[in-house]
């Protein structure tokens, strides 16, 4: 079973709070994919004012770009719209969760498991095969 990995996991790898081997322990060497959403979120983080931090983040992003990228297409958009409507009907707030819903939509579209450390951000999304990871000594937010 393939995996789509949440941006927060890649940030923890870049910060060395999580080793690539830790990610592999969850994915069991199954294929791992990136989302354009993750690329956008990481690129946003690259724009740090400190040149040293910026270079470190650019290097991490370049390493991640070697992973296969799932395109967002019309089918993804339809799943996104359906999820947003379901959450709104359930009195939840889809507007403040746009990036999360795009990630979930891609995982659902491709029937991939979704690895995150932010269980609370995704546990109410119907149809998402969620795998939550908590860093030792830290709770999920």
C-alpha positions as CSV (number, residue, x, y, z in Angstrom):
1,X,0.0,0.0,0.0
2,X,1.4,3.4,-1.0
3,X,1.6,6.4,1.2
4,X,1.1,10.1,0.9
5,X,3.1,11.9,3.6
6,X,1.9,15.1,5.4
7,X,4.1,18.1,5.3
8,X,4.6,18.1,9.0
9,X,6.4,14.8,8.7
10,X,8.9,16.2,6.2
11,X,9.5,19.2,8.4
12,X,10.3,16.9,11.3
13,X,12.8,15.0,9.0
14,X,14.4,18.3,8.0
15,X,14.7,19.4,11.6
16,X,16.2,16.0,12.5
17,X,13.5,15.3,15.0
18,X,12.5,12.3,12.9
19,X,14.9,10.2,10.8
20,X,14.2,8.9,7.3
21,X,14.4,5.4,8.9
22,X,11.5,6.3,11.2
23,X,9.4,7.2,8.2
24,X,10.4,3.9,6.6
25,X,9.3,2.1,9.7
26,X,5.7,3.4,9.2
27,X,5.7,3.0,5.4
28,X,7.4,-0.5,5.5
29,X,9.3,0.4,2.4
30,X,6.1,0.9,0.4
31,X,6.1,3.7,-2.2
32,X,6.0,7.2,-0.8
33,X,4.5,10.2,-2.8
34,X,4.6,14.0,-2.5
35,X,1.8,16.4,-3.1
36,X,2.0,19.8,-4.8
37,X,0.5,21.1,-1.5
38,X,3.5,19.8,0.4
39,X,5.8,21.4,-2.2
40,X,4.0,24.7,-1.8
41,X,4.0,24.6,2.0
42,X,7.7,23.7,2.1
43,X,8.6,26.4,-0.4
44,X,6.7,28.9,1.8
45,X,8.9,27.8,4.7
46,X,12.0,28.3,2.6
47,X,11.4,32.0,2.4
48,X,13.0,32.5,5.8
49,X,14.9,35.8,6.4
50,X,18.0,34.0,7.6
51,X,20.1,32.9,4.7
52,X,21.6,29.9,6.5
53,X,18.1,28.6,7.4
54,X,16.9,29.3,3.9
55,X,19.7,27.3,2.3
56,X,19.1,24.4,4.7
57,X,15.4,24.3,3.8
58,X,16.2,24.6,0.1
59,X,18.4,21.6,0.3
60,X,15.8,19.6,2.1
61,X,13.2,20.6,-0.5
62,X,15.5,19.6,-3.3
63,X,16.0,16.1,-1.7
64,X,12.3,15.6,-1.4
65,X,11.6,16.7,-5.0
66,X,13.2,13.3,-6.0
67,X,10.1,11.5,-4.8
68,X,7.2,11.0,-7.2
69,X,4.7,13.8,-7.3
70,X,0.9,13.2,-7.4
71,X,-0.8,15.7,-9.6
72,X,-3.9,17.6,-8.5
73,X,-6.5,17.1,-11.3
74,X,-10.2,17.3,-11.9
75,X,-10.9,14.1,-9.9
76,X,-9.0,15.5,-7.0
77,X,-11.1,18.6,-7.2
78,X,-14.3,16.6,-7.1
79,X,-13.2,14.7,-4.1
80,X,-12.1,18.0,-2.4
81,X,-15.5,19.5,-3.1
82,X,-17.3,16.5,-1.7
83,X,-15.2,16.5,1.4
84,X,-15.6,20.2,2.0
85,X,-19.4,19.9,1.6
86,X,-19.5,16.9,4.0
87,X,-17.5,18.8,6.6
88,X,-19.7,21.9,6.3
89,X,-22.9,19.8,6.6
90,X,-21.4,18.3,9.8
91,X,-20.8,21.8,11.2
92,X,-17.1,21.6,10.8
93,X,-15.0,24.3,9.3
94,X,-13.6,23.3,5.9
95,X,-12.5,26.8,5.0
96,X,-9.6,26.9,7.5
97,X,-8.4,23.5,6.4
98,X,-8.0,24.0,2.7
99,X,-4.4,22.5,2.5
100,X,-5.4,19.6,4.7
101,X,-8.4,18.8,2.5
102,X,-6.3,18.9,-0.7
103,X,-3.9,16.4,0.9
104,X,-6.7,14.2,2.1
105,X,-8.4,14.4,-1.3
106,X,-5.2,13.1,-3.0
107,X,-4.8,10.3,-0.6
108,X,-8.4,9.2,-1.0
109,X,-8.3,9.6,-4.8
110,X,-5.3,7.2,-5.1
111,X,-6.4,4.9,-2.2
112,X,-3.1,5.7,-0.4
113,X,-2.5,5.7,3.3
114,X,-1.9,9.2,4.8
115,X,0.9,9.5,7.4
116,X,0.7,12.6,9.7
117,X,1.5,13.5,13.2
118,X,-1.5,15.8,13.3
119,X,-4.3,13.2,13.9
120,X,-6.8,15.9,15.0
121,X,-6.5,17.7,11.7
122,X,-7.6,14.6,9.7
123,X,-9.5,12.2,11.9
124,X,-12.9,13.6,10.9
125,X,-12.3,13.2,7.1
126,X,-14.4,10.4,5.8
127,X,-12.7,7.8,3.7
128,X,-9.1,8.8,4.7
129,X,-6.9,5.9,5.6
130,X,-5.1,7.7,8.4
131,X,-1.8,6.7,10.0
132,X,-0.9,9.0,12.9
133,X,2.6,9.3,14.4
134,X,3.5,11.0,17.6
135,X,7.0,12.1,18.2
136,X,8.5,10.8,21.5
137,X,8.0,13.5,24.2
138,X,5.5,15.5,22.1
139,X,1.8,15.2,21.6
140,X,0.0,15.8,18.3
141,X,-1.2,19.3,18.1
